[in-house]
């Protein structure tokens, strides 16, 4: 339980307290065996930041936030990807379409040097808001995303 939300945590994930109502879930394994390449650049461990806001958004504000996030992705030259989930009385709306490095680069001045590719694979970046109080920040490689979406699809608001 994270405040009023039941969040499933598979055995290969670690949950760390960030604040009273906020948690960081980190995948402990990376889904593949070690290789010589791994020692050159590390593999990224998927993360899901789970935050509970003090105020309820409501459907109208959720639609506005989703469109605003999608417009930021378009502004950066990418096609936004949208996913939606029913949390049992609340809608969770997720916006992706960029990798972690692309999100960082979009905040840099044109003249700034591009950040290096630190990990073997650049993780996907997603932000999800619910019509209630839940916010998720997701970072995971393509290999991690099926398990992440499985977790997200089973989050439920307690009655």
C-alpha positions as CSV (number, residue, x, y, z in Angstrom):
1,X,0.0,0.0,0.0
2,X,1.2,3.5,-0.9
3,X,-1.3,5.8,0.8
4,X,-4.6,4.8,-0.8
5,X,-3.1,2.8,-3.7
6,X,-2.4,-0.9,-3.9
7,X,0.8,-1.2,-6.0
8,X,2.0,-4.8,-6.8
9,X,5.7,-5.3,-6.3
10,X,7.3,-8.3,-8.0
11,X,10.0,-10.2,-6.2
12,X,12.8,-8.8,-8.5
13,X,12.0,-5.1,-7.4
14,X,13.2,-3.1,-4.4
15,X,11.0,-0.4,-2.8
16,X,12.7,2.6,-1.2
17,X,11.0,5.3,0.8
18,X,11.6,8.8,-0.7
19,X,9.1,10.6,1.6
20,X,6.1,9.6,3.7
21,X,3.8,9.0,0.7
22,X,6.4,8.6,-2.0
23,X,8.4,5.5,-3.1
24,X,11.0,4.5,-5.6
25,X,10.7,1.1,-7.1
26,X,13.9,-0.3,-8.7
27,X,14.2,-3.5,-10.7
28,X,17.1,-5.5,-9.2
29,X,17.8,-7.6,-12.2
30,X,18.3,-6.4,-15.8
31,X,16.8,-9.4,-17.5
32,X,20.0,-10.7,-19.2
33,X,23.3,-12.3,-18.4
34,X,26.5,-10.4,-17.9
35,X,28.7,-9.9,-20.9
36,X,32.0,-8.3,-21.7
37,X,29.9,-5.3,-23.1
38,X,28.3,-4.9,-19.7
39,X,31.7,-3.9,-18.2
40,X,32.1,-1.0,-20.7
41,X,28.7,0.5,-20.0
42,X,26.3,-0.6,-17.2
43,X,22.8,-1.8,-17.8
44,X,20.1,0.4,-16.6
45,X,17.9,-0.8,-13.7
46,X,14.3,0.1,-14.4
47,X,12.7,2.5,-12.0
48,X,9.1,3.6,-11.1
49,X,8.7,6.6,-8.9
50,X,5.4,6.5,-7.1
51,X,4.2,9.8,-5.8
52,X,0.9,10.7,-4.1
53,X,-0.2,14.4,-4.4
54,X,-2.2,16.2,-1.8
55,X,-5.0,17.2,-4.2
56,X,-7.2,15.3,-6.6
57,X,-6.8,16.3,-10.2
58,X,-10.1,15.3,-11.7
59,X,-10.8,14.3,-15.3
60,X,-10.7,17.7,-16.8
61,X,-7.3,18.7,-15.3
62,X,-6.0,15.2,-16.2
63,X,-6.9,15.7,-19.8
64,X,-5.2,19.1,-19.8
65,X,-2.0,17.8,-18.2
66,X,-1.9,14.8,-20.6
67,X,-2.2,17.2,-23.6
68,X,0.4,19.5,-22.2
69,X,2.9,16.6,-21.7
70,X,2.2,15.4,-25.2
71,X,2.8,18.9,-26.6
72,X,6.2,19.0,-24.9
73,X,7.2,15.7,-26.6
74,X,6.0,17.1,-30.0
75,X,7.9,20.3,-29.4
76,X,11.1,18.3,-29.0
77,X,10.5,16.7,-32.4
78,X,9.1,13.3,-31.2
79,X,5.8,11.6,-31.5
80,X,4.1,11.2,-28.2
81,X,2.9,7.8,-27.1
82,X,-0.1,7.6,-24.9
83,X,-1.3,4.8,-22.6
84,X,-4.3,4.8,-20.3
85,X,-5.2,2.5,-17.4
86,X,-8.3,2.1,-15.2
87,X,-7.2,2.0,-11.5
88,X,-10.7,1.0,-10.3
89,X,-12.5,4.3,-10.3
90,X,-9.6,6.5,-11.5
91,X,-8.0,6.9,-14.9
92,X,-4.2,6.8,-15.2
93,X,-2.9,8.6,-18.3
94,X,0.7,8.0,-19.3
95,X,2.8,10.0,-21.9
96,X,6.0,8.7,-23.4
97,X,7.8,8.9,-26.7
98,X,11.3,9.9,-25.6
99,X,14.3,8.2,-24.1
100,X,15.9,9.5,-20.9
101,X,18.8,11.2,-22.8
102,X,16.3,12.9,-25.2
103,X,14.4,14.3,-22.2
104,X,17.7,15.7,-20.8
105,X,18.8,17.1,-24.1
106,X,15.5,18.9,-24.6
107,X,16.3,21.0,-21.5
108,X,19.8,22.0,-22.7
109,X,20.6,25.1,-24.7
110,X,21.4,24.4,-28.4
111,X,25.0,25.3,-27.9
112,X,25.5,22.9,-24.9
113,X,27.4,19.6,-25.5
114,X,25.1,16.6,-25.8
115,X,25.3,14.2,-22.7
116,X,27.1,11.0,-23.3
117,X,25.2,7.7,-23.6
118,X,26.0,6.3,-20.2
119,X,24.1,3.1,-20.2
120,X,24.1,0.2,-22.7
121,X,20.6,1.1,-23.7
122,X,18.9,4.4,-23.2
123,X,15.8,3.9,-21.1
124,X,12.3,5.1,-22.1
125,X,10.9,8.0,-20.1
126,X,7.2,8.1,-19.2
127,X,5.1,10.3,-16.9
128,X,1.7,9.2,-15.7
129,X,-0.9,11.1,-13.8
130,X,-4.2,9.8,-12.4
131,X,-7.5,11.6,-12.2
132,X,-7.0,11.2,-8.4
133,X,-3.7,11.8,-6.6
134,X,-1.3,9.3,-8.1
135,X,1.8,10.3,-10.2
136,X,4.3,7.9,-11.7
137,X,7.7,8.7,-13.3
138,X,8.9,5.6,-15.2
139,X,12.3,4.9,-16.7
140,X,13.0,1.5,-18.3
141,X,14.5,-0.1,-21.4
142,X,12.4,-1.8,-24.0
143,X,13.1,-5.2,-22.2
144,X,11.8,-3.8,-18.9
145,X,8.6,-2.2,-20.2
146,X,6.4,-5.4,-20.3
147,X,7.0,-5.9,-16.6
148,X,6.5,-2.2,-15.8
149,X,3.2,-2.1,-17.7
150,X,2.1,-5.3,-15.9
151,X,2.8,-3.6,-12.5
152,X,1.0,-0.4,-13.6
153,X,-2.0,-2.3,-15.0
154,X,-2.6,-3.8,-11.6
155,X,-2.4,-0.7,-9.5
156,X,-5.8,-0.2,-7.7
157,X,-7.2,2.6,-5.6
158,X,-8.5,1.3,-2.3
159,X,-12.1,2.0,-1.4
